[in-house]
Amino acid sequence: METRRKYAFDWELLGDIALGRPNLGAGTRVEVYRLMQFAFRDVIEQEYGTDAVDRLFYASGKLAGREFYAHLLHEVTEFPAFIKRVQELLVELGIGVLRVEEANMATGSFVLTVSEDLDCSGLPDVGEVICIYDEGFIAALLECFTGKPYRVKEVDCWCVGDRTCRFTADIDE
């Protein structure tokens, strides 16, 4: 017997903001987003451990990246136009400022930065990179565009004293 999942993601769950929030609109403060994110992280870590948090946040980022691509980027066919549109959307939505530092189209390897990152810019130095959701999100965007599996790893983060988040992205073979 198959049971319906209570929390299965669907783009429609983003809702009609204009209808539902006629006075407050789509905006909220970064602190509210971070309050939710870090509360989730803490509870999951207490229940299941640090590795589970990282695995779940990476997977959540991948799901979000796939949906983001499917609904906002699927019509872009050239890589420069793809990157330009991702940059525009991330700024428009207040997620961050994306830059491509290195791109090797022959190998499919990239070094990307996200400044003013929604997840961590302005946080204290905790000695750990924390943008694991972003890793999954970026991996999914690249996978959807190229049709190849990607592994993305954050190598610099505000939370280890850097002033931008830097990610390496390589085809995962």
N, C-alpha and C positions, 0 to 999 in steps of 0.2 A: 504494500500500500504506500503510495507516494504522499508525502505531506508537503504542504505549501510552506515555503520559507517565509518567516515573518519579516526579515530584514534584507531580502534580495534587492540589490541595487537596481534602480531604474532611473533614467534621466528625468522622468516626470516627478520624481521625489524632490527635485530642486524647486518645484512649485511655480506658482504665478505670484511673483513677489509684489507686483503692482496691486493685485487683488488682495493679497493677504496682509500687506504692510503699507496701506495707503498713506500713513503719516510718517512712518520711520524709513520706508524705502529699503533699498538693497544694502545700504552701508551699515557697517558696525566697526567697532574699534579693534585693532590688532590684539589688544589684551584679552578680549572676549574669545577670539579664536584660540589664542595660546592657552587660556584658562581651560578650554575644552580639550585641546590637544594634550597638554601636560597632565591633566586629570586622567584622561584615558591611559596615557603611558604609565602613570604611577599605579593605577588600579590593575592594569594588565600585568605589569612587572611583579606586583605583590602576589597576584594569583598564579602566574605562569612562568615568571622569570624574565631576565633581560633578553635572552636570545629569542624568546617568543615575541616580545614587544618589537624587536627589530624585524623579525620575520613577518609579523602581521602588518607593521607599518610599511614595509617594502611592498608587500602584496597589495595593501590598500592603495598605495601610490600608483602601482601598476594598473589596478582597476580604474582608478580615477583618470590616469593618463590615457587608457584605452577609450574611455567614455568621452573624455575631452577631445581626443582626436576624432572619434566617430561623429561627434556633434558639431565640432567647430573647425576641423582642419581637413577632413576627408577629401575635399575637392582640390587641394593643393598638390601639384604633381612634380614641381621642380624644387630641388633642395634649397636654393637661395630664397625662393618664395615661401617655402615651408618655415625656414628659420625666421624670416622677417615677420610672418604671421604669428608665430609662437611668441616672438618678442613683443609684438603689438598687444596680443591678448594678455600676456603676463603683466604688462604695465597697466593696461585698461582695467584688469580685474584686481590690481593691487597686490599681486603675488610676488613680483620681483622684477629685476632688470637683468635679462639674459644676454650674455655675450658669448661668442664662439672665439676662443683663444687659439685653438688649433683644430684643423680638420684635415684628415687624410682620407680622401674619398676612395682611394685604392684599397685601403685596409679597413675602412669603416670605423676608424678610431677618431675620437674627438676629446677635446678638453673644453669644458663649458664652465662659465661662472654665472652665478646668480647673486647680484647685489641687492641690498635692501630686502632680503629674503623674509617672507612672511613668517617662517618658522623660527628664525634665530637672530636676525640682525638686532643688535642692541642688548642681547642677553649677556650675562657674565661669562667669563672664561671658566668653563667647567672641566677643561682638559680632555674633552671627548667631542668628536664630530657627532651631530645629532640629526642631520637632515636626511634620515633614512627614507621617509615618505617621499621626499624629493627625488632620491635615487630611483625609486620604483616608478615615479611619475615620468621622469626623463627617459628611463629605459623603455617604458611603454610607448611614448611618443616616437622614439627612434625605431622601435620594432614595428609599429603600425605604418610608419612612413616607408621603411626599407623592406619590410617583410622578413627581416632577419632578427633572431633573438639577440638582445643586448644585456650586458652586465654593466651597471653604472655604480661607481664608488665615489663617495665624497672624500676628497683628500685634504681640503682646507675648509675651515668653518669659522664663523664668528666666535663660536664657543671654544675654540682653541687659540684665540688671539688674532685670527685673521680678520680682515674687514670685508671679505667677500667669501662666498661659498664656491668652491671649485670642485668640479666633478670630472672624472675620467669615464669615458664611455667606449666600450669595446664590444665587438661581436662576440657573443658567448657560444663557442663551438663545442 
